[in-house]
C-alpha cells in the first residue's frame, strides 16, 4: 500500500473453506505436490496478510478438512497463526462442520493469539480496536458437531452500537432451508443488524452487495471442478464507521474452467482441431489476464456443440486432446481433463419433433433437455434414469466410484449424450 494512500482505520483479510489436508485434483502428473496443497495456500495467505499490512485475518470455518489426518492441519495452522502474531496481526475464526475439533484445539493451545468465536453454538462478540478506540465488532457462531439442522440466526440478537459497525461471522448454508449444515435465510441475514456478513461452507466465491453485503469467500485454493473460476482471499477496509465492499486477491495455483466450443458447419477434422485450439487459446489468454501471479495450471473441460457431419466421428480427436494436449502461456500450463461431444448431425430438430416416430421422439427429448422448465414427462424420465444409474453404481464393479449422489445435471448430461448417439445411428440407417 503506497504511503500516499490514506491508511484505513482497520484492514481485514477474509477467507475460509481452505480444507487443509486436501489438494487440487484432476491436474496432470508431474505437477509438484506442494503447489496443489491447501496447506500451501494457507502459507500464501499468511504472506499476503503481512504484505498487505492487514490488522486481522478472519476465517469463516472449514479451515481444516475432516476427511484427513488431524495433524496434517494443526501444524500448518499453528505455524501460520504464530507468524501473523509476530507481525501484529490478529487471527479470528468460527468453526465449520469439518474443523470444530481442530480449531478448538488450536484456540486452546494459542490462547491470546487465536480467537475462536461462538463455541458450543452460542453467539459471541469480539471488538477490534486501533489507537483511537473500537473500530469493529465481530459477532461469531461456531459448529460444535458435524450437523446443525436449524438456523443459528434463531438465537442471534444484535447489540447495536451507532459508532462501530458489526461484521457477522458464521459457517452455514444460505437459502437451503432443509440443509443439515446450519441453514441461513438471506432476508433474515439482511435484517439482522450487522453491516456485513462473512459466511463459510460454499466453495465458489459469491458476493451479494447491498446495504448489508454478504460474502462467501470461497475456497482460496480451487480443489476440484466444483470450484471453477477465480479463487483467493478477500480484502476489506473499515473506514469512517463502515465496512467497505471487499475485493478478491487471486491466489489459487489452479483454475478449473468449462468451455463450450461451437463447431457448426465444420466439415473436416483438421478444421475441427483448429477451431478447438483457437477456442482454448482465447479462453486461456483471458484467464491468464485475470488470474494472479500464483496461477500455475488451467484445467479445462471441453464440450463440443453445434451441427456438423462430423457428429459421429470426433471421439478419436477428443481422446487425443485429453491424452496429449499441453499448452503453455508464460509459466501457466493448460491441459484438458475431459472432452466430450454433443455435436449433432446437420438436422433441424424442430422439424422432426412431435412426429410419431423414433426420430421424432429423440428430437423432442433433445429439445426438452435444453430447456430450463421441462415437461412433466421428461422430469419423470430424468428421475427414473437417476434411480437406475444409482442402482448400477451400487453394484460391486462400481463401488470405487465417488460416494456422492448422482445429481440432476449428471442425469441430463447422460440422457443428452445417449439421445445424440441414438440420433446419429437413426440418421445413418436412413441414409443406408
Buried (B, 14 or more C-beta within 10 A) or exposed (E): EEEEEEEBBBBBBBBBBBBBBBBBBBBEEEBEEEBBBBBBBBBBBBEBBBEBEBBBBBBBBBBBBBEBEBEBBBEBBBBBBBBBBEEEBBBBBBBBBBBBBBBBBBBEEBEEBBBBBBBEBEBBBBEBEBEEEEBBBBBBBBBBEEEBEEBBBEEBEBEEBEEBBBBBBBBBBBEBEEBEBBBBBBEEBBEBBBBBBBBBBBBBBEBBEEEBBBBBBBBBBBBBBEBBBBBBBBBBBBBEBEBBBBEBBBBBBBBBBBBEBBBEEBEEEEBBBEBBBEBBEEBBEEBBEEBBEBBBBBBBBBBBBBBBBBBBBBEEBBEEBBEEBEBEBEEBBBBBBBBBBBBBBBBEBEEBBEEEEEBBBBBBBBBBBEEEEBEEEBEEBBEEBBEEBEEEBEEEEEEEEEEEEBEEEBBBBBBBEEBBBBBBEBBEEEEE
